Amino acid sequence: MTTQKSTDVAGDRGRFSSRRKLEAVLRLLRGEDLDKVSRELGVSGAVLASWRERVLACGRAGLKNRPEDDRDGEIGRLRAKVGEITMENELLRERARTAEAGLPLAVRRPRQ
C-alpha cells in the first residue's frame, strides 16, 4: 500500500508556494468569505489580506503603460521643485498687490 500525499489544500498546512497563495487570493477575489478560506487553509485572515494586497499591487504595476526607469525619480524631484517655485511666485504676487495697494506688509518669520 502506497501512501499518497494529499493535494487537498486543507490537508497540507506547511509553507505555501506562490501558486497556492495565488489560488487562495483568487478565492477571495471571487467573493469567498475571508474567515472561511482562513480556516480551511489554517492561515490567519491578516496573512490572507496581506497576500491579496501584494497580488493587487503587482497587478497594478503590471498594467502600467510603461515600466518605471531611472528618470522617474528625477521627474518626481522636478515636479516638487516646480510646485515650490509656483507657491513662492503666488506669495510674491500677493505681496506685490499688497504693496501696490499701499497696505502694510505682513511680517513673516524666517524659514528654519
Residue, then its C-alpha position, 0 to 999 in steps of 0.5 A: m500500500t502506497t501512501q499518497k500525499s494529499t493535494d487537498v489544500a486543507g490537508d497540507r498546512g506547511r509553507f505555501s508556494s506562490r501558486r497556492k497563495l495565488e489560488a487562495v487570493l483568487r478565492l477571495l477575489r471571487g467573493e469567498d468569505l475571508d474567515k472561511v478560506s482562513r480556516e480551511l487553509g489554517v492561515s490567519g485572515a491578516v496573512l490572507a489580506s496581506w497576500r491579496e494586497r501584494v497580488l493587487a499591487c503587482g497587478r497594478a504595476g503590471l498594467k502600467n503603460r510603461p515600466e518605471d526607469d531611472r528618470d522617474g525619480e528625477i521627474g518626481r524631484l522636478r515636479a516638487k521643485v516646480g510646485e515650490i517655485t509656483m507657491e513662492n511666485e503666488l506669495l510674491r504676487e500677493r505681496a506685490r498687490t499688497a504693496e501696490a495697494g499701499l497696505p502694510l506688509a505682513v511680517r513673516r518669520p524666517r524659514q528654519 
